[in-house]
Amino acid sequence: MRLYASMLIVKITVLLRFILYESLLHLYIKVLAAKDQEMRVRLFRE
């Protein structure tokens, strides 16, 4: 029973870490896209 509980904890922590990394990755992509758009707008204006 204890072994099953530890396995469950490991699975939960891995899942949470995966979710965290996914959200951080999405945020990073959004920031990069926003900066890219900003640069395009500047180039277009000049």
Secondary structure, DSSP 8 states (H G I E B T S, - for coil): -HHHHHHHHHHHHHHHHHHHHHHHHHHHHHHHHHHHHHHHHHHHH-
